[in-house]
Amino acid sequence: MRIALVAQNGSPLTPTTDPNADAQAAAVTSLAQTLAGLGHRTTVYARRDSAGLPGSAILAHGVTVEHLTAGPPAPLTADQLTAHIKEFGDRLAKRWSRNRPDVAHAHFWTSGLAALAAARGLEVRVVQSFGSLGIAERRHRLPGSGPAARIRLETCIGRSAESVLAGTSAEASDLFRMGVPRASVKVVPSGVDTARFSPDGPVADRTQRPRLLAVTPLAEGQGLDVLVRMLPGVPEAELVIAGGPPQPKLRNQKVYRDLMRLARSLQVHRRLVFAGQILPPDLPALLRSADLLVSAAPYDPSGMITIAAMACGIPVAVSAVGGNRDAVLDETTGLLVAPGRPDLLARRVRRLLAAPMRREAFGIAAADRASARYSWDRIGRETVAAYQRCLPPSAADAAAIAADTAASALDMATLVADLPLQPVQAAEAALA
């Protein structure tokens, strides 16, 4: 197959200060490499988000990345990306008219809009991965969850795509509630590079204290205050928070100042360490240095950091939400704890730290679980199987599908046409 991976939200060659964003970019790269290794011609189409990016580059063996100019060559928020969907889609259409892929796999909702618009009339099958749904982010009251029309747009994308790959069973349930046909939804989680993330390898320097590690953006809504409030109940342990800007710039961050103020009031500030930005090559060694990965995030759509820690043989104590609920076997590979409960989290963490043999057994089971379920080889094959189900059926079936499509009330070209001027308003009008 000729496969196009569409990632309008940014190039996988552009590093960020957000561990989750880096993990998402790495996931696109790893998927592309895996697909190429399975014998498929793979191209990643990304928005040029840095002036220094080339028009085309070899991302990995058998994988090309094409950078399309759509808006300024700088990182943009989801709100800002919306204004450039039509331009990105137009450039995609021009590329695909010359070199048509069999399947286009869009990542994130803005990429889905662009891919559906570009695929119109070209017989390109579009598969969608959202990564995170607006309906779930709104339910968890997350800040910066995108424009008001996002939920309605995601509903239309889900119903218009040939197939939707849900990252978790929770996301699949949300898609069903949004009216996306069950037959078109397939749960295919993000994978983990088990060569990089494994129990064997370098270990970052650490102190003699038991180390609790949180790898997360330094931002509101990540449950970091819950982790700090947990510390008094886990005597002697240190909490290392990795993420955010480089250490010299941490003091400029309001979240850092608020957390330090809270830690001082609880008299645990000497056991709280901010590691700052962690570059992707350094993440496996940092994970291996931990006794336990912890997270109190109220929402974790993919659980990618949790899975990476498990692959390194590190047990986890994380919120029972999103991707964590699928990945973690409670009391076998780690602990699942209700979010917003620092007392309960402290009690369960304290007991696990006091039982080294039990913790070691959890780590062994965690590595086995990550390797068996989340290796890129398995995820790649499941993804290819989903693509193959989207390839053109028999002529009779194709005619029936065409009739259903013609009867649809949604015209994706109309939906996207006016987005550069009034992106959200145009989308709302088209969906009204």
N, C-alpha and C positions, 0 to 999 in steps of 0.2 A: 504493500500500500504506500501511497504518497500521503504523508500525514503532516498537517499544519497545526502547530500549537500556538494559540493566539494569547498573548499576554500584554494587553494594552497598558496595564498599570505600571510597566517598567521593564527595563532590560535585566536579564539575569546576570549581566556583566557589571551592573552598578551596585556597589555595596551600600548598606544602610546602617543606621545605629539601632535598628529594631531587630532583635533576635528572631521574632516570628516572621518578619518580612524577609530576612535572610533565609530562613528555613523554607519559606514559600518559594522564593526564587531558586533555591537549591533543589526543591522538589520538581520544578519545571525542568531544570537541567537534567536531573537524574532520570525523570520519565523519558525525556528526549533520548538520552543515551541508551536507556533500556530498550526503547522502541527500535533504535538503530541497530542495537545488538541482536534483536529478533528478526532483522532483515528488512526493516521498513525505512524508506527515505523520509527523513524527518527535518522539518524546518520550523524554527521558532520565530514568530513575528511579534516584535516588541516595539513599543513606542520609544523613540529616541529621547531619553531623559537625561542626557549629558552631551555637551557639545563635542566632547572628545571621542564619542563612539563612532566606529566606522559604519558605512552603509551596510556592509555584510562582513561576517566573520565566521570562522570555524569555531563552534562552541565546544565540540568534542568530536571524536572519531565518528564520522557518519552523520553529524548534526551541524546544520548551518543556522545562524541567527541573522535575521534581516531586521534592521532598524528603520522604522518608518517615521517620518517627520509628521507630527500632529500636535500642534501647540508648541510652547517653548521647550527648549532642550534642558529641562530641569524636572526634578521630582514634583509630582502634583498630587493633591488630595483627590478623593473620590468625587467630591463636588466639582473640582476643577477639571477632572478628566471628562466629565459629562459634556462639557462644551466642545470637546474635540473628537467625539465619537464619530460624527459624520466624516470628518477629514480622514480619520484613521480607517474607517470602513471603505471610503473611496480608494484609498491607496492599496488596501487589501484587495479590492475588486480588480484593480489594474494588474497587480501582481498575479492574481489567480487566473485572470483571463489569458495570461501568457503561459502560466505553469499551474494548471488546475490540480489541487490536491483531491484525493478521494474522500478524505475526512478532515474536518477542521474541529479541533478540540479547544474550546474557549475557556479561559480561566478568569473568574470574577465576572460580575454582571456587566460591566462596561464593555469588556471584550466580547461577551455574548451578543450584545446589541450590534457591535461593529461586524462580527462574524456573520450574523444572520442577514444583515444588510448586504454585505459583500457577496454572500453565497447565492443571493437571489438571481435566478436565471442561469446559474453556472453548474447546477446539479452537484453542488458540494454538500455533503451531509455534515450537519453541525451537531457536535456533542458538547454538552455544557457541564463545567464544574464551577460551583459558586464559591467554594471555600468557606464562606460565611454568609448567612442569609440575613437580610434586613429585618425580617419578622422576628428572628431570634435575638438580634442585637437590640431591637426595640423592647422586646420582652424583658431583657436583662438590663435595660436602661443604660446602655453603653453610650458614652459621648462620641460625637463624630461618626455616626453610623450612616452618613450619606444623605442625599436629598430626600425630600418628603415622598417623591414619586418612586423611590427605589423599590419598595415592596411590590407595587403594582407592575413595575417593569420586570422584576424578577419573575413574577407570576407569568407574564406574557412570554418571557424567554423560555421558562421551563416548559410551557405548553407548546411552544413553537419548535424547540430543538428536537432532533430525532431521538436523542437519549440524554438523560441527565445522570451524571455520576455523583452520587451523594457520598461525602466523605465519611459519614457516620450514620448509624441507625437513627439517631435523633434528627439529623438533617433530612433523612428520608421521610420520617414522620411529618416534619414540617412541610415538605414538598407535597405529600399526599393531601394535607389540609389546605394547601394552596390550590388544589385542583389539578396538579400535574398527574397525568395517568400513571397508575402503578406499573403498567407494563413497560413504560419508558424509563423508569427509575431503577438504577443498579447501585448498590453500595460497593464502592471501590475506594478504600482509604488511601491516604498518602503513604508512601513507603519510606524506608530508612536505609541509608547506605551502610550495610552491615560490615563492609570492609573498613570504613572510617570509624563507625561507631560500634566498637566491640570491647569486650572485657580486657583484651590485651592491647597494650600500647602505653605511650607516655602518660604520666600523671602530673598534674599541676602541683606546685608547692602548696603546702597547707600547714596549719598549726597542729598542736596536739589535741585541741578541742574537737569533740564530735562536730562534724560539718554538715549543716543543713544548707542546701543550695537552691536558690530560686533563680531561674533564667527567664527573664520577662522584660518587656518594655517598661521603662521607668515612667509610668503614666497612671492617671486616675483609672479606677475601674478594674485594676488587676489584682485586687485583694492583698496588696502589700501591707496595708495597715493591719489586716488580720494576722499576717505572719509575724509582725512586730509584737502584737498583743499576745501571740502564742509564746514568745520567748521566755517570759517569767515562769511559765509552767514547764520549761525544759532546761533546768539548771545546767550550767557548764557548756552547753552547746552554743556554737556560733552560727549566725545566719549570714550567709553571703548572698547578696543580691547582684546578679550580673545582668547588665543591660543599660541602655541609655547612652549618653555621650561619653567621650573619654573622661577619665577621672578628673583632670584639671578643670573641666567645665561642669562638674556635678553640682557645685555650690550655686550655680545659676538656675538650677531646676527647682521649681516650687515643690514638687513631689518629694525631692530629696530633703529639702529643708523641713517639710511637714513631718516626714518619717523620722528624721533625727530628733525633732522636738518631741514627738511621741515617745521615742526610745529613751530620751533623757527623763521624761516624766515617769517612765516605768523602770528606770535605772537599769536598762539593758543596753545602753548605747555602746558600751565597751565590747559587747558581743555582736554588734551589728557592723558588717563590712559591706561597702559598696565597691564592687569591682569595676564598674563603668562598662564601656563598650567592650564586647568580646568579639574578636574577629572570627569568622567561621572556621579557619584552620585550628584555632585554639580551643574550640568548644569541646571536642571529645576528651582532651586531657583534663579540662576543668570538670566535666561531668564525672570522670573517673576519680577525681579527688574527693568527691562527696560521700558521706555515709548514707545520705538520703536526699533525693530531690523532693522539694516541697512546692506546692502551689495552692493558693486559696482563691484563685480566680473564679468569679461567679459564672464565667463563660469561657470555654476553650473549644472552638469549633473543630479543631483537627487533632489536638493532643500531640503535635509533632515533637515538642521538646520532651514530653513524657515518654514517648516511644524511643527517642534517641537515648535518653538516660537508661531505659530498660535494656536497650541493645548493648549498652556499655556494662551491663551487669549491676546497675545501681537500682535498688528498690526505691519506690516512690510513695509519697503520701500526698495525694492531690484531691482536688474537689471532684465530687462525683457528678461531673457535667460533661456534655459534648463528647469529644473524642476520647476523653479519659475513661468514660463508662464502657466503651467498647474495648479499649486497650488493656485496662488494668483488671486483673482478677483479684478481687478483694481478699486479703489474708492469704494470698498465694504468690502474687508478683508484687504486691505492695498494699497500700491502704487507700480506700475511697472514703472520703469524709464529706459530710454535708457542708456546702460553702457558708461562710459567715459564722463559723463556730470555732473561735480560737481556743476555747476551753477543751472541746472535744478533740481538736487537732493536737493540742499539746499533750493530752493524756495518751493518745494512741502513739504519737511519735516517741514520747518518753518510754513507753513500754517496749517499743521496737528497738530503740537504742540500747536498752538494758538487756537485750537478748541477742548477742552477736551471732550465735549459730542460726537462729531463726532469720535474722537479717541476711545472712549469707545464703540461706536456702531461698529466700525471696529473690535475691539477686540472680541466682542461677536460673530460677524459673522465669524471671523477667527477661533474661537474655534469650532463653529458649523461645519464649512467647514472641518476642520481637522478630527473631530470625524466622520462625515458622509462619507467622501471619503477615509480617510487614516488610519482608525483603523485597527489593525492587524487582527481582525476577518474577516473583508471584504477582505483584501489583501490575507489572507490565503485561503479563499474560492475561490477567483479568481485564485490563484496559483494552487490549487488542480484541479480545472476545466481544466486548461491548461495541467496539468499532465495527466488527464484522457483521453484527446483527443489524447495523444501519446501512449496509451496502445495498445497492438496488435489488429489489425482489423481482419476481416474475412480472411479465408485462401486465397481467390481469391485476395483480396486487398493486402494481404501480399506478394503474388507472384509478383504482379505488382510493388510493392515498391522495392522488391528484384531486379527485372530486371532493374529498374531505377538506383538503387544504384550501380549495377554491371557496368552499362554504364558510371558511373561518372568518370571523369578524375582524380579525387583526391583520392589517397590512403593514408588515415590518418596514417597508420602504417609507411609507407615510410617517410611521412612528419616528424614524430617525431623521427625516428630511430637513426639519427646521431646527435641529438640536444646536448648531453653532450659535444661533442668535438667542433663542429662548429654550434651552435644553429641557428643563424640567416642565415648563408650562406646555411645551409642544407635546411632550410625552403624556402628560396628564390629559390633554385634550384628545389625543388619539385613543386613549384608553377609557375615556369617559363613557 
